Amino acid sequence: MPAFRAPRGTHDLLPADRAAFARLEAIADDLTDRYGYRQIETPLFEQAAVFERGLGEVTDVVEKELFRIAPRSDEGEIWALRPEPTAGIVRAYVQHGMQTWPQPVKLTMTGPMFRYDRPQAGRYRQFWQFDVEAIGDPGPAIDAEIVELAMRFYAEAGLGEVELLLNSIGDEACRPGYVDELAAYYRRHLDELPQTERARLERSPLRLLDSKDPAMVELNAGAPVITDHLCGLCAEHFAGVRAHLDALGLAYRLEPRLVRGLDYYTRTAFEVYPAGAGGQQSAVGGGGRYDGLVQLLGGRPTPGIGFGIGLDRVLLALDQAGVPKAPEPSPLAVVVSADPAATVERLRIATVLRAEGLRARADLGVRKLGRQIEGAARDGAHFAVIVGDELAAGDVRLKDLQAGTQRTVPLESLTRELRRASASHRHGEKGRG
Ligand code: AMP
């Protein structure tokens, strides 16, 4: 048992997993680029108030899961690690006067989030999100664009079988009346409520609908639904979102009890699950509209919508669906030599190849040629560049490890020869275990 381990609820991404992760990041970058969303990066921590005010004090994320940073006496500010990206991005939107930019401001960010949650499968204390936000457009067309972008990500990642759950949770005009009715319903069933839910009832009845407590499942199935209480404008907006999604041919399931865990959401709310998965732990992403958030964080009233996709969960779901992991890149060539001690030549030639932009490794161990070649093959290298007596005449031997052939090549044309082979090598990349 090693003395030190990664903190509970975190996980190391070893090279094979990191490569699979990098593939998802590349898909995210490519997609957002195509859709015209610009990259932003905000700090991993913010003033805790950004989350307390933005997400809501009576949310799981703030009440139980916020990773607070112990204050240092000289700073007088209380910080927390970001549990989600939207509040920080909106804080940046307000701070940098993005309201004066052409609207909507379309932003994307991928990075680690932190929640001090009870760790379990698929629920980590540090996890990665691919996040997209469009701030400054009331919708409903942009809502559909955002949802479609999210769904395209799963498709391109190879997670074909996912289910989109959609709801509208109203706005400040219609939600209060609904919340009152919901509270009255729960009060009628007070003795069936678990202790924690009872304590929340007076502060935030909506949260009970979102409860993870199994005791709440049956009770929630009978609770009044928001969609019966939407005001005219919210109903019209929701109809608009659905019409745009229908026009794009996107399938969704209306889920009138979907409320999402944070206070800032208004109107459109959605979550995505791998097909057949029911539990809340397995959501691979979610998002929604947050028309009040910019104002909550000190800006002018500005609508916004976004989503966050949990990349760790997407990798888990891909694994469960049996989708093979993206391979790590293998070297095009490994430089080896007949003289086990000739590390200077091996390193020098590999250095030239790498400076020329090729993926090349030198065998730097002092070991026999056969072992060096075995190592090259194990790495999935296409070629071994063998340095031997021919070097005196300016030549090396180029061994094609995949075809099993070998020929002599002048050192000065080695780069050209390898580059020519490199295109076909890319197609033949091998994974390493
Ligand atoms: P949320 O805003 O809580 O809906 O989070 C958005 C997405 O991030 C979820 O759908 C999950 O895919 C992922 N996610 C949220 N919390 C965690 C966690 N503790 N561990 C891993 N992934 C998470």
Residues whose N, C-alpha, C, O or C-beta is under 5 A from the ligand:
A	BS01	AMP	R115 G122 R123 Y124 F127 A283 V284 G285 G286 G308 I309 G310 D312 R313
